C-alpha cells in the first residue's frame, strides 16, 4: 500500500502527517474530522490485508487503562485503498521523544530517571495484571511525553496474553536480542535440538528487559552477560545506590529475584522521592474552577499592562521574518546572524510548527515574556523589547521500529 497523503480520510479520521513505518504497518498523525474541538490521534494502518498481530495489539489495548499506556481511541473495520482492504486502528497520540533521546537531550537527574522508570513499571504492572506480557520493552518503545515528562510504554505489536493465537513458528518471538532474558537465551540455544518447542513468555522477561533499558539509560551501553554488572554500576558515581540496587535486581539471573512490576515501581518511586500520582490533565482539557480562571485573567492583565504602556514609546516589530527589515531595524540588530546550527526553520509560508514559536530572520524561536532580563542574556538567548527568544531545536529523527520485523511470527 502506498503512503497516505495529508488530507486522506480513513474512517472518521483525517491524515495530517506521516510519523513512521514498520514492516507490518505505517503510523500517521491524524485528527478526528468534523469535530469542533480537534482530537489528535495516531493512526496505524496495516501493510497486510490480514494482520492478526495488529488484531492482537488492538485487543490488548482495549483491555488496558493506564496513564502511561496510550489509549485506544478507535478500532476501524478494513479500510479500502486501491481496491484492497487494510485493517487499522487509532490510539492516543504521544508527542515526545524516545527514552534514550530524552536522556541525551535533557541530561536528567537521578530522581527524574527513577520517576520515568517508575511510570513505565506501573504500566507493566497494568499489563501483567491483565495476564499479558509486552515482550518488547526497550528504550525505543518508551516515549517521554513533551508536555509533562511522563514515561509512556508503546508498541504492543509483540504482546502475548491468554487466549491469543500462536503466531510464532520459531522458538522465540520477534524481539531485540540485547533485551532477552537469560532464560530466553538458553531456550534459544537449545531450540535446534527441539525445533517444535515454543518459549513461554512471562512477566519476569519484561522486568529483565526493563533492567537492560535502565542500565543502558544510565551507563550508555548494554550490560554484559554475567554477574559483573553490580561492580560496573558501583563504579559510576552518577548512579545512586537506590537506583543501582533496582537495576541489579532486575538483571538477576533468577526470574523470581526480579520481583514484580509493582514492587519495582514502589522502589523507584521511593528513590525518586515521590509516590505515583494521578495523570496531569492534558493542556486541551478544561480543568479548574472559576477561581482559577479569575487568577489567570488577573495574571494576564498584569503581564499585558506594562506591554501596553511600552507600545507608546517603543518601535514595533514586523510580525515575522517574511517582512523585509533594514540593517538598522531592531530585528536585524537582534538577529544579525540568521538561524543557528541545528535550529528549526519556518515552512514555506513563514510559519513555525509549534505553539509560542515565532519566525525571526529565517529561524524559529520560542517567545517568552521575562521578569528578569539577565535570565535571558546569560544563557546566550536573544533579548528584544522585554521578551526572550530561545532557538527551537530541530527534533531528532526517530529510529525505525524494530518490534515489527518483516517476517511475521
C-alpha positions, 0 to 999 in steps of 0.5 A: 500500500502506498503512503497516505497523503495529508488530507486522506480520510480513513474512517472518521479520521483525517491524515495530517502527517506521516510519523513512521513505518514498520514492516507490518504497518505505517503510523500517521498523525491524524485528527478526528474530522468534523469535530469542533474541538480537534482530537489528535490521534495516531493512526496505524494502518496495516501493510497486510490485508490480514494482520492478526498481530495488529488484531492482537495489539488492538485487543490488548489495548482495549483491555488496558487503562493506564496513564502511561499506556496510550489509549485506544481511541478507535478500532476501524473495520478494513479500510479500502485503498486501491481496491484492497482492504487494510485493517487499522486502528487509532490510539492516543497520540504521544508527542515526545521523544524516545527514552534514550533521546530524552536522556541525551537531550535533557541530561536528567537527574537521578530522581527524574530517571527513577520517576520515568522508570517508575511510570513505565513499571506501573504500566507493566504492572497494568499489563501483567495484571491483565495476564499479558506480557509486552515482550518488547520493552526497550528504550525505543518503545518508551516515549517521554511525553513533551508536555509533562515528562511522563514515561509512556510504554508503546508498541504492543505489536509483540504482546502475548496474553491468554487466549491469543493465537500462536503466531510464532513458528520459531522458538522465540518471538520477534524481539531485540536480542540485547533485551532477552532474558537469560532464560530466553537465551538458553531456550534459544540455544537449545531450540535446534535440538527441539525445533517444535518447542515454543518459549513461554513468555512471562512477566519476569522477561519484561522486568529483565528487559526493563533492567537492560533499558535502565542500565543502558539509560544510565551507563550508555551501553548494554550490560554484559552477560554475567554477574559483573554488572553490580561492580560496573554500576558501583563504579559510576558515581552518577548512579545512586545506590537506590537506583543501582540496587533496582537495576541489579535486581532486575538483571538477576539471573533468577526470574523470581529475584526480579520481583514484580512490576509493582514492587519495582515501581514502589522502589523507584518511586521511593528513590525518586522521592515521590509516590505515583500520582494521578495523570496531569490533565492534558493542556486541551482539557478544561480543568479548574474552577472559576477561581482559577480562571479569575487568577489567570485573567488577573495574571494576564492583565498584569503581564499585558499592562506594562506591554501596553504602556511600552507600545507608546514609546517603543518601535514595533516589530514586523510580525515575522521574518517574511517582512523585509527589515533594514540593517538598522531595524531592531530585528536585524540588530537582534538577529544579525546572524540568521538561524543557528546550527541545528535550529528549526526553520519556518515552512514555506509560508513563514510559519513555525510548527509549534505553539509560542514559536515565532519566525525571526530572520529565517529561524524559529524561536520560542517567545517568552515574556521575562521578569528578569532580563539577565535570565535571558542574556546569560544563557546566550538567548536573544533579548528584544523589547522585554521578551526572550527568544530561545532557538527551537531545536530541530527534533531528532529523527526517530529510529525505525521500529524494530518490534515489527520485523518483516517476517511475521511470527 
